[in-house]
Amino acid sequence: MKKFLIFIAKMMLLLLLIVVVLDFCYTGAYLKSDHRGKIDYIYNSKAKDYDVAILGSSRANNHFVAQMFEDKGLKTFNFGMSGSHLFEASLMLKLMVEREYKIKNLIIETDLNLSNEHRADGIAARFLPYIHDSKTIKEHFAREKDFYELYYIPFYRYVAFDSKIGFREMFFNTIQKKTSHLENKGYYALGNKKGNMENDLRALKPMHNKYYEEIKQICAANKIHLIALMTPMCSNVKGMDYFEKVNEVYPEIHNYENAVQGDHYFSSCGHMNDTGARMFTARILKDFFNK
């Protein structure tokens, strides 16, 4: 019995050693990568200057044509990420400030994402390789219910989110395989192929969102001009009064939900195609940067 217990103890120590080594190796790969996505691009970068930085979900990523800002002489990058929430947008801004980015104007798409304060696991997971290296990321995740497992159990985060930061992604970081996320200054154009052209917003309720509040506070503290926007939707939407409710909570958020008319400008109900995005971007340039 004693020998058996000793054997079990040795196996557990060996397993612990293996997961610690794996954790170290995976994290090392991510700490050397700045070309796979927008999060590692920010995390492994040094001070940058932007006239315009753009944050938000796919409704930012697909709607603001960064090159059109550049054509006006405004150094711009679209940091919007499909599927993200304000949890991730706030953390990205914190990392930019931490890396001493100089940002004159921040455009934040904040409309549907105001209705929750949850993290988007598929995007939030991509911050986790850096959780031991960054106090900012650690503190941002500290309020999450699974923080202790993610922070204190070696290699747990890589297993729990294997599809996002597991072996495949680690390997691609190691061999420096690039993605399209950083092309076109972060803007991702959608085509004319139609997706779901219906949407129902009646179950959504905008809230006094703590992550949007964080973004406002960070901008005020760092003298960043914040431009908060709601972006267009297609015509076949139920519960369009949602956008009016947003302004009841936050009157300063500019409502552009009807700025582009015509479903032929949309790839899906909540996402414009490239033609629609260019029309919308032109309107934003005219309204906020025509000086």
C-alpha positions as CSV (number, residue, x, y, z in Angstrom):
1,M,0.0,0.0,0.0
2,K,2.8,2.4,0.9
3,K,4.5,1.7,-2.5
4,F,1.3,2.4,-4.3
5,L,0.8,5.7,-2.5
6,I,4.4,6.7,-3.4
7,F,3.8,5.7,-7.0
8,I,0.6,7.9,-7.1
9,A,2.5,10.8,-5.5
10,K,5.2,10.5,-8.1
11,M,2.7,10.4,-11.0
12,M,1.0,13.5,-9.7
13,L,4.2,15.3,-9.3
14,L,5.2,14.3,-12.9
15,L,1.8,15.4,-14.2
16,L,2.2,18.8,-12.4
17,L,5.7,19.2,-13.9
18,I,4.4,18.4,-17.4
19,V,1.5,20.9,-17.2
20,V,3.8,23.6,-15.8
21,V,6.3,23.0,-18.7
22,L,3.5,23.0,-21.2
23,D,2.0,26.2,-19.8
24,F,5.5,27.9,-20.0
25,C,6.0,26.7,-23.6
26,Y,2.5,27.8,-24.9
27,T,2.7,31.2,-23.1
28,G,6.2,31.7,-24.6
29,A,4.8,31.2,-28.1
30,Y,2.1,33.8,-27.6
31,L,4.5,36.3,-26.0
32,K,6.6,36.3,-29.3
33,S,3.6,36.8,-31.6
34,D,2.2,40.1,-32.9
35,H,0.7,39.1,-36.2
36,R,-2.1,36.6,-35.7
37,G,-4.8,38.9,-34.4
38,K,-5.7,42.2,-32.9
39,I,-5.1,41.2,-29.3
40,D,-1.6,39.9,-29.7
41,Y,-0.9,42.9,-32.1
42,I,-1.7,45.3,-29.2
43,Y,-0.2,43.2,-26.4
44,N,3.2,42.7,-28.0
45,S,3.5,46.2,-29.4
46,K,5.0,49.4,-28.1
47,A,3.7,53.0,-28.2
48,K,1.7,53.9,-31.4
49,D,0.0,57.1,-32.5
50,Y,-3.5,57.1,-33.9
51,D,-5.7,59.9,-34.9
52,V,-8.6,57.4,-34.9
53,A,-8.9,54.1,-33.1
54,I,-12.0,52.0,-33.5
55,L,-13.4,49.5,-31.0
56,G,-16.5,47.3,-30.9
57,S,-18.0,44.1,-32.2
58,S,-18.5,43.0,-35.8
59,R,-20.7,46.0,-36.1
60,A,-17.5,48.0,-35.9
61,N,-15.2,45.6,-37.7
62,N,-17.5,45.4,-40.8
63,H,-18.7,49.0,-40.7
64,F,-15.8,51.4,-40.5
65,V,-13.5,51.5,-43.5
66,A,-10.2,52.5,-42.0
67,Q,-8.6,53.4,-45.3
68,M,-11.2,56.1,-45.9
69,F,-10.0,57.8,-42.7
70,E,-6.4,57.4,-43.8
71,D,-7.4,59.1,-47.2
72,K,-8.4,62.1,-45.1
73,G,-5.0,62.2,-43.4
74,L,-6.2,60.5,-40.3
75,K,-3.9,57.6,-39.1
76,T,-6.5,54.9,-38.2
77,F,-6.9,51.3,-37.3
78,N,-10.1,49.3,-36.8
79,F,-9.7,47.2,-33.7
80,G,-13.3,45.9,-33.8
81,M,-13.6,42.1,-33.4
82,S,-16.5,39.9,-34.5
83,G,-18.3,38.4,-31.6
84,S,-16.8,40.6,-28.9
85,H,-18.6,42.5,-26.2
86,L,-17.7,45.6,-24.2
87,F,-15.8,43.4,-21.8
88,E,-13.2,42.9,-24.4
89,A,-13.3,46.4,-25.8
90,S,-12.6,47.9,-22.4
91,L,-9.7,45.5,-21.9
92,M,-8.2,46.3,-25.3
93,L,-8.3,50.0,-24.5
94,K,-6.7,49.4,-21.1
95,L,-3.8,47.6,-22.9
96,M,-3.4,50.4,-25.4
97,V,-3.1,52.9,-22.7
98,E,-0.7,50.6,-20.8
99,R,1.5,50.5,-23.9
100,E,1.4,54.3,-24.1
101,Y,-0.6,54.5,-27.3
102,K,-1.4,58.1,-28.2
103,I,-5.1,58.2,-29.4
104,K,-6.8,61.4,-30.4
105,N,-10.2,60.0,-31.2
106,L,-11.8,56.7,-30.1
107,I,-14.8,55.5,-32.0
108,I,-16.7,52.9,-30.0
109,E,-19.6,51.0,-31.5
110,T,-21.9,50.5,-28.6
111,D,-25.5,49.5,-29.2
112,L,-26.6,45.9,-29.0
113,N,-23.6,45.2,-26.8
114,L,-24.9,47.5,-24.1
115,S,-27.5,44.9,-23.2
116,N,-25.0,42.6,-21.4
117,E,-21.9,42.7,-19.2
118,H,-20.8,39.2,-20.0
119,R,-17.5,38.3,-21.6
120,A,-17.5,36.7,-25.1
121,D,-15.6,33.5,-24.4
122,G,-14.4,33.1,-28.0
123,I,-12.7,36.5,-27.9
124,A,-11.9,36.8,-24.2
125,A,-10.0,33.5,-24.3
126,R,-7.4,35.2,-26.5
127,F,-6.3,37.4,-23.6
128,L,-5.7,34.4,-21.4
129,P,-2.2,33.4,-22.5
130,Y,-1.0,36.7,-21.0
131,I,-2.9,36.5,-17.7
132,H,0.3,35.8,-15.7
133,D,2.3,38.3,-17.6
134,S,-0.1,41.2,-17.3
135,K,-1.5,42.8,-14.2
136,T,-4.1,44.6,-16.3
137,I,-5.5,41.4,-17.7
138,K,-5.4,39.6,-14.4
139,E,-7.4,42.4,-12.7
140,H,-9.9,42.6,-15.6
141,F,-10.6,38.8,-15.2
142,A,-10.5,38.9,-11.4
143,R,-14.3,39.5,-11.3
144,E,-15.0,36.4,-13.4
145,K,-16.4,33.3,-11.6
146,D,-13.8,31.0,-13.0
147,F,-10.8,33.3,-12.3
148,Y,-9.1,31.0,-9.8
149,E,-9.1,28.1,-12.2
150,L,-7.9,30.2,-15.1
151,Y,-5.1,31.9,-13.0
152,Y,-3.9,29.3,-10.5
153,I,-4.2,25.9,-12.3
154,P,-1.3,25.5,-14.7
155,F,-2.3,24.9,-18.3
156,Y,-6.0,24.8,-17.4
157,R,-6.9,27.8,-19.6
158,Y,-5.3,26.2,-22.7
159,V,-7.4,23.1,-22.2
160,A,-10.6,24.9,-21.4
161,F,-10.3,27.0,-24.5
162,D,-8.5,24.6,-26.7
163,S,-10.3,25.7,-29.9
164,K,-9.1,29.3,-29.4
165,I,-5.7,29.1,-27.7
166,G,-4.8,25.4,-27.7
167,F,-2.2,23.5,-29.7
168,R,-3.3,24.5,-33.2
169,E,-3.2,28.2,-32.4
170,M,0.0,27.9,-30.4
171,F,1.6,26.1,-33.3
172,F,0.5,28.7,-35.8
173,N,2.0,31.4,-33.5
174,T,5.2,29.5,-33.3
175,I,5.6,29.2,-37.1
176,Q,4.5,32.9,-37.5
177,K,1.5,32.1,-39.8
178,K,-0.4,35.2,-40.5
179,T,-4.1,35.8,-40.6
180,S,-6.3,38.4,-42.4
181,H,-7.3,40.1,-39.2
182,L,-4.7,42.8,-39.5
183,E,-5.2,43.4,-43.2
184,N,-7.0,46.6,-44.5
185,K,-6.0,48.3,-41.3
186,G,-8.4,46.0,-39.4
187,Y,-11.5,46.6,-41.5
188,Y,-13.2,43.4,-42.7
189,A,-15.4,44.0,-45.8
190,L,-18.5,41.9,-46.3
191,G,-19.9,40.9,-49.7
192,N,-23.3,41.0,-51.2
193,K,-24.3,37.4,-50.4
194,K,-27.3,37.7,-48.1
195,G,-27.4,36.1,-44.7
196,N,-30.2,36.4,-42.2
197,M,-32.2,39.6,-43.1
198,E,-34.4,39.5,-40.1
199,N,-33.7,40.5,-36.5
200,D,-35.7,40.7,-33.3
201,L,-34.4,43.1,-30.6
202,R,-37.5,43.0,-28.4
203,A,-35.8,40.9,-25.7
204,L,-32.8,43.2,-25.4
205,K,-32.6,45.9,-22.8
206,P,-29.8,48.5,-22.7
207,M,-28.3,48.8,-19.3
208,H,-26.0,51.1,-17.4
209,N,-23.0,49.1,-18.5
210,K,-19.9,49.0,-16.3
211,Y,-17.5,48.3,-19.2
212,Y,-18.8,51.3,-21.2
213,E,-18.3,53.3,-18.1
214,E,-14.7,52.1,-17.9
215,I,-14.1,53.2,-21.5
216,K,-15.5,56.6,-20.8
217,Q,-13.3,57.0,-17.7
218,I,-10.2,55.8,-19.5
219,C,-10.8,58.3,-22.3
220,A,-11.4,61.2,-19.9
221,A,-8.3,60.3,-17.9
222,N,-6.1,60.2,-21.1
223,K,-7.7,63.1,-23.0
224,I,-9.1,60.8,-25.7
225,H,-12.0,62.2,-27.6
226,L,-14.7,59.5,-27.3
227,I,-17.2,59.1,-30.1
228,A,-19.9,56.6,-29.2
229,L,-22.1,55.4,-32.0
230,M,-25.0,53.1,-32.8
231,T,-24.6,51.6,-36.3
232,P,-27.2,50.8,-39.0
233,M,-29.6,47.9,-39.2
234,C,-31.7,46.5,-42.0
235,S,-35.3,47.4,-42.5
236,N,-36.8,44.1,-41.2
237,V,-36.1,44.5,-37.5
238,K,-38.6,44.0,-34.7
239,G,-38.1,46.2,-31.6
240,M,-36.3,49.1,-33.2
241,D,-37.3,51.2,-30.2
242,Y,-34.2,49.5,-28.6
243,F,-32.1,52.4,-30.0
244,E,-34.3,55.0,-28.4
245,K,-34.0,53.1,-25.1
246,V,-30.2,53.3,-25.5
247,N,-30.4,57.1,-25.6
248,E,-32.6,57.1,-22.6
249,V,-29.8,55.5,-20.7
250,Y,-26.9,57.2,-22.5
251,P,-28.0,60.4,-24.3
252,E,-24.4,61.0,-25.6
253,I,-24.4,57.9,-27.8
254,H,-25.1,59.0,-31.4
255,N,-27.9,57.1,-33.1
256,Y,-27.0,56.1,-36.7
257,E,-29.3,53.0,-36.9
258,N,-31.1,54.5,-39.9
259,A,-28.1,56.3,-41.5
260,V,-28.0,53.8,-44.4
261,Q,-31.3,53.0,-46.1
262,G,-31.9,50.0,-48.3
263,D,-31.4,46.3,-47.7
264,H,-29.2,46.0,-50.8
265,Y,-26.5,47.7,-48.7
266,F,-26.6,44.9,-46.1
267,S,-25.0,41.5,-46.0
268,S,-27.1,40.5,-43.1
269,C,-29.6,42.4,-41.0
270,G,-27.0,43.7,-38.6
271,H,-24.1,44.0,-40.9
272,M,-23.6,46.2,-44.0
273,N,-21.8,45.0,-47.1
274,D,-18.7,46.9,-48.3
275,T,-20.8,49.4,-50.3
276,G,-23.0,50.2,-47.3
277,A,-20.0,50.5,-45.0
278,R,-18.4,53.0,-47.3
279,M,-21.5,55.1,-47.3
280,F,-21.7,54.9,-43.5
281,T,-18.0,55.8,-43.1
282,A,-18.4,58.8,-45.4
283,R,-21.2,60.0,-43.2
284,I,-19.2,59.6,-40.0
285,L,-16.2,61.5,-41.6
286,K,-18.6,64.3,-42.7
287,D,-20.2,64.5,-39.3
288,F,-17.2,64.3,-37.0
289,F,-14.0,65.0,-39.0
290,N,-15.0,67.5,-41.6
291,K,-12.9,70.3,-40.3
